[in-house]
């Protein structure tokens, strides 16, 4: 959330979480209305799985460069 907070003007920074989640809710509701419930649910599940897989691959690639990095912090 810190990345998004830096993009907002100073007046809106305290409300970054509310703004992001409201926008996310708006996008999901538009998808429900245009695609329907099941296709939207499938899209959300596939996007979540892709995000999880990408995060896992990113962490795996950084750990392979320096295997002792996580042990000596």
Secondary structure, 3 states (H helix, E strand, C coil): CHHHHHHCCCCCHHHHHHHHHHHHHHHHHHHHHHHCHHHHHHHHHHHHHHHHHHHHHHHHHHHHHCCCCCCCC
